[in-house]
Amino acid sequence: MKGLATVIFELNERVDQGDDEASIKFHLSDIFEEEEYKIWESRKLDAGDIPGLPNIPAYSMLITTPYVENRGNLLGHPSQFVALAIVIIRLEKQKTDIVITANMPHTLAETAAEKSLCRPGLETDQGFGDDYVWKPDNAGVPLKNLLQVIEEGAKTFRIHDWDLFVHEE
């Protein structure tokens, strides 16, 4: 795969904010803290999406956040963004939420070529109205690569040692 991508697996204490959606937003606030982000897609995964955990609730999200260059005096262009594909697996009995995050910073050229989403705050400039629904059909190559990485990660994810987790009594 061409491009710079990072995949992070986190084992977090399971949070209960009343319902799964609120609990997932809690994890997002932990990831992004004060950073701006835009959720383009959010859905509950089907049992077959993570074959190694067929009866465990899991959710996926596609998010963008501003691109920030922190090397020397280099600055990213104001239109640049990082696309993140996130899968959250909720293990109730083990009191654990597994957060899998794959991110793909977009170069200026990749940002210009991407027609299916954009940096948060630029939706109107890019022609995405309030009723816009993201679909993968128009995604650029870097975004398609990112989605492939997270999909393969979810399909092949297995827990080999359940003793790593707390067990509900």
Helices and strands as residue ranges (DSSP letters): E 6-13, H 20-32, E 38-44, G 47-49, E 58-66, E 81-91, E 96-105, H 108-113, G 136-138, H 141-156, G 162-164
